[in-house]
């Protein structure tokens, strides 16, 4: 994005600013990129993480069951 130098009369200083239209276009472009590629990848990673967590929970519960079975004998 192009930066412009503007003078602020309130505190008599120059500031670098960007064009709001350019910023909006940039944001819309990034949103489109994320929607087209990032979401699928992100959902796959989230689902994988959830599956891994579920497997870990199942392993812990199976371990408890095994411990209970040993104690009952």
DRENMINU-611774 format. One line per field, with one value per residue (C-alpha): residue number from 1; residue in three letters; x, y, z. Coordinates in nm, 3 decimals. Layout:
N
pos = c(NUM	...)
code = c(ALA	...)
u = c(X	...)
v = c(Y	...)
w = c(Z	...)
This chain:
73
pos = c(1	2	3	4	5	6	7	8	9	10	11	12	13	14	15	16	17	18	19	20	21	22	23	24	25	26	27	28	29	30	31	32	33	34	35	36	37	38	39	40	41	42	43	44	45	46	47	48	49	50	51	52	53	54	55	56	57	58	59	60	61	62	63	64	65	66	67	68	69	70	71	72	73)
code = c(UNK	UNK	UNK	UNK	UNK	UNK	UNK	UNK	UNK	UNK	UNK	UNK	UNK	UNK	UNK	UNK	UNK	UNK	UNK	UNK	UNK	UNK	UNK	UNK	UNK	UNK	UNK	UNK	UNK	UNK	UNK	UNK	UNK	UNK	UNK	UNK	UNK	UNK	UNK	UNK	UNK	UNK	UNK	UNK	UNK	UNK	UNK	UNK	UNK	UNK	UNK	UNK	UNK	UNK	UNK	UNK	UNK	UNK	UNK	UNK	UNK	UNK	UNK	UNK	UNK	UNK	UNK	UNK	UNK	UNK	UNK	UNK	UNK)
u = c(0.000	0.116	0.181	0.125	0.269	0.002	0.028	-0.179	-0.264	-0.376	-0.032	0.164	0.331	0.357	0.218	0.235	-0.113	-0.259	-0.557	-0.870	-0.983	-0.653	-0.687	-1.040	-0.926	-0.635	-0.860	-1.117	-0.841	-0.703	-1.053	-1.104	-0.766	-0.848	-1.194	-1.055	-0.766	-0.718	-1.051	-1.022	-0.673	-0.775	-1.079	-0.868	-0.619	-0.897	-1.065	-0.730	-0.665	-1.011	-0.965	-0.628	-0.777	-1.063	-0.816	-0.623	-0.943	-1.039	-0.696	-0.726	-1.073	-0.953	-0.669	-0.917	-1.127	-0.822	-0.734	-1.089	-1.087	-0.763	-0.897	-1.220	-1.036)
v = c(0.000	0.345	0.575	0.947	1.218	1.448	1.749	1.748	2.106	2.019	1.925	2.062	1.736	1.526	1.175	0.881	0.767	0.513	0.545	0.390	0.260	0.076	-0.065	-0.189	-0.351	-0.517	-0.652	-0.784	-0.953	-1.119	-1.235	-1.390	-1.566	-1.706	-1.817	-1.991	-2.171	-2.105	-2.226	-2.574	-2.614	-2.467	-2.696	-2.998	-2.902	-2.841	-3.172	-3.353	-3.192	-3.288	-3.645	-3.663	-3.528	-3.777	-4.062	-3.949	-3.937	-4.284	-4.418	-4.273	-4.422	-4.759	-4.745	-4.681	-4.974	-5.200	-5.090	-5.160	-5.506	-5.595	-5.479	-5.680	-6.012)
w = c(0.000	-0.078	0.214	0.196	0.413	0.555	0.778	1.098	1.186	1.541	1.664	1.368	1.271	0.960	0.964	0.725	0.627	0.388	0.160	0.313	-0.027	-0.068	0.281	0.210	-0.115	0.065	0.341	0.092	-0.105	0.210	0.313	-0.030	-0.012	0.330	0.222	-0.084	0.080	0.449	0.579	0.435	0.573	0.909	0.938	0.852	1.124	1.376	1.295	1.321	1.659	1.783	1.663	1.837	2.158	2.134	2.085	2.392	2.599	2.480	2.573	2.922	2.966	2.837	3.085	3.367	3.247	3.243	3.597	3.714	3.555	3.731	4.067	4.027	3.979)
